[in-house]
Amino acid sequence: MLLGEDFDLHEEHRDHNHIHSHDHHDDHHHHDNHYSDMQARVKALETLLTEKGLIDPAAIDVIVETYETKVGPRNGAHVVAKAWSDADFADWLKRDATAAIASLGFTGRQGEHMRAVFNTADTHNLVVCTLCSCYPWSVLGLPPVWYKAPAYRSRAVIDPRGVLAEFGLTLPEEKKIRIWDSTAELRYLVIPERPAGTEGMDEAALAGLVSRDAMIGTAIAGSPEALR
């Protein structure tokens, strides 16, 4: 779903930081601890369930760590690297991303129906979920906090160029920006442009150039020089 193109998260970002700072100050003043209200509730619930023997905190930590740093983003990076190095796979990914991604063993919760959108020399893709936080867990892991924040969900649609600038990504004025709205029925994976100077790299090395943010569209793939 194309929502718009070529539309300053800076002010919103600054406001958000101001609010966060104010809230943190208030929390500290009223509660004298380092937890937000929500974090305190989660901690209390975790403590209660642990005391009743219903959960194992260590197991929860392993699951979170897996989704944040192992399962998700590495899977997506592997998909991108294969698309860069295998033209047939890239074509399959364009036609049926769900099947192509599943062929690599990456499927399951929140990734049942996928579409891959390819960045090109004249078009940059950016993914957002305007209603909530729909996100392809199977290839990207857990969504970052900013992806779920109202500031990103609203400003990405009306001012994507300003939003990207806040992430440190300034695109040429002539490059179009396409916004894709992720839903419960369909989730998106951005295939970044392959960096120059990577012709002799294998898939494993190529995957090392691909970040989670690049697969959402708030960054571009790194260069080989960045790894040195």
ABEGO torsion letter per residue (X at the ends): XBAEBGXXAAAAAAAAAAAAAAAAAAAAAAAGBABBAAAAAAAAAAAAAAAAGABBAAAAAAAAAAAAAAABAAAAAAAAAAAAABAAAAAAAAABAAAAAAAAGBBEBGAABBBBBBBBAABBBBBBBAABABBBAAAAEBBBAAAABAAAAAAAAABAAAAAAAAGBBBBAABBBBBBBBBAABBBBBBBBBBBGAAABBAAAAAAABBAAAAAGABBBBBAAAAX
